């Protein structure tokens, strides 16, 4: 199924053709063809954007791995071997 964001982006891409339709410079068939070409282009562009931004999503609490508690120790607390 095509996402509404893809259709909206395709409409934005083909907006100049729709404007030229209003000025009677293009026929409706040409404008619809340009819109239909813009739909897969918009789908690929938005899928690439979603892929790039997927790594920045916040991890849900259930999916987060169990955190390991690490207690820092002083370096001087190591046993002295010279004694």
Buried (B, 14 or more C-beta within 10 A) or exposed (E): EEEEEBBEBBBEBBEEBBEBBEEEEBEEEEBBBBBEBBBEBBBEBBEEEEEEEEEEEEEEEEEEEEEEEEEEEEEEEEEEEEE
